[in-house]
Amino acid sequence: MPWLSPLRDVDNNSQVSTDSGMKSSAVSPSDSSSLNLPHRPFVVSVEGNIGSGKTTLMQYFERYDCVEAVPEPIDKWTNLKGHNALGNLYMDANRWSFSFNTYASLTRCQMHETKTNKSVVLLERSLYSTRYCFVENSYQSGDLHEMEYEILTRWFNYLVKHEHLPIDLIVYLKAEPVKCYERLRQRHRREEVSVPISLIEDLHRFHECWLIEKKYPVPAPVLILDANLDRASMQSLFDEHKSKILCGQI
Ligand SMILES: Nc1ncnc2c1ncn2[C@@H]1O[C@H](COP(=O)(O)OP(=O)(O)OP(=O)(O)O)[C@@H](O)[C@H]1O
């Protein structure tokens, strides 16, 4: 059961932080047999700012047979019975943050519950970043009313408690906001033309608060990758860390 042995080979010099506020779901093989855990894939959540390179990382690892990559459900967000929830959010965050984040939380749970026979699942973000980065940012920037924030918080607490949403490793693509912004400008997606750099800076702060400063609970060990590098260097970095990211399976 190789996928039940996460992080055994992580040495002290690697950039994995395990100082989490929550119990990590990472277990060693002996733990797994004594706890009689069910077989399930090793679940990696790929976290980072808009334009930090999450899709690029997931595409890189999709070449391995053991990997199921679960991208963000942009199709669902842009076509909700004909409504563009994501487009609405970008157009008027104050009006649409609550609806968007309520729906995003549902679709995040569905991502976590993806059925697969692969032994490693890469999730593009998670229910946790929705709560600790996006909901938190919307509330603190005044786009969520206190009551809406409280409803989203209670939903989140309920889902974390009652749904099975395991994460074994978080890969944090840590990139400077200016770098993310440059990449966004270059790819020129229609929905993103109005994204200001201030939003990217704010989201960066929330990722840092959550994954570096641990001001909010972190559900798994964090592998921090410097995502400011050019494409070729990023690929070398992915290759260097592939054993950790894929739980020693290649
Ligand atoms: N290391 C890199 N150097 C230069 N450009 C990059 C690099 N990595 C990704 N890009 C480009 O930057 C853009 C954003 O990358 P990508 O889509 O992988 O990021 P993302 O984190 O998935 O973004 P989003 O969350 O907005 O989907 C893409 O156009 C991608 O081709």
PDBQT file of the ligand as one rigid body, heavy atoms in Angstrom, charges set to zero:
ROOT
HETATM    1  N1  LIG A 301       6.718  29.518 -14.361  1.00  0.00    +0.000 N 
HETATM    2  C1  LIG A 301       5.991  30.231 -15.228  1.00  0.00    +0.000 A 
HETATM    3  N2  LIG A 301       6.555  31.223 -15.924  1.00  0.00    +0.000 NA
HETATM    4  C2  LIG A 301       5.828  31.954 -16.794  1.00  0.00    +0.000 A 
HETATM    5  N3  LIG A 301       4.526  31.776 -17.035  1.00  0.00    +0.000 NA
HETATM    6  C3  LIG A 301       3.910  30.790 -16.364  1.00  0.00    +0.000 A 
HETATM    7  C4  LIG A 301       4.610  29.967 -15.427  1.00  0.00    +0.000 A 
HETATM    8  N4  LIG A 301       3.726  29.090 -14.887  1.00  0.00    +0.000 NA
HETATM    9  C5  LIG A 301       2.540  29.349 -15.461  1.00  0.00    +0.000 A 
HETATM   10  N5  LIG A 301       2.645  30.353 -16.354  1.00  0.00    +0.000 N 
HETATM   11  C6  LIG A 301       1.570  30.931 -17.145  1.00  0.00    +0.000 C 
HETATM   12  O1  LIG A 301       0.885  31.796 -16.246  1.00  0.00    +0.000 OA
HETATM   13  C7  LIG A 301      -0.522  31.644 -16.402  1.00  0.00    +0.000 C 
HETATM   14  C8  LIG A 301      -1.093  31.140 -15.085  1.00  0.00    +0.000 C 
HETATM   15  O2  LIG A 301      -0.635  29.834 -14.857  1.00  0.00    +0.000 OA
HETATM   16  P1  LIG A 301      -1.636  28.718 -14.361  1.00  0.00    +0.000 P 
HETATM   17  O3  LIG A 301      -2.894  28.729 -15.171  1.00  0.00    +0.000 OA
HETATM   18  O4  LIG A 301      -0.872  27.432 -14.277  1.00  0.00    +0.000 OA
HETATM   19  O5  LIG A 301      -1.893  29.295 -12.920  1.00  0.00    +0.000 OA
HETATM   20  P2  LIG A 301      -3.040  28.973 -11.936  1.00  0.00    +0.000 P 
HETATM   21  O6  LIG A 301      -2.450  29.076 -10.596  1.00  0.00    +0.000 OA
HETATM   22  O7  LIG A 301      -3.682  27.659 -12.326  1.00  0.00    +0.000 OA
HETATM   23  O8  LIG A 301      -3.973  30.161 -12.216  1.00  0.00    +0.000 OA
HETATM   24  P3  LIG A 301      -5.539  30.244 -11.951  1.00  0.00    +0.000 P 
HETATM   25  O9  LIG A 301      -5.727  29.996 -10.501  1.00  0.00    +0.000 OA
HETATM   26  O10 LIG A 301      -5.883  31.609 -12.360  1.00  0.00    +0.000 OA
HETATM   27  O11 LIG A 301      -6.151  29.202 -12.863  1.00  0.00    +0.000 OA
HETATM   28  C9  LIG A 301      -0.743  30.679 -17.553  1.00  0.00    +0.000 C 
HETATM   29  O12 LIG A 301      -0.938  31.408 -18.722  1.00  0.00    +0.000 OA
HETATM   30  C10 LIG A 301       0.556  29.890 -17.589  1.00  0.00    +0.000 C 
HETATM   31  O13 LIG A 301       0.814  29.392 -18.879  1.00  0.00    +0.000 OA
ENDROOT
TORSDOF 0
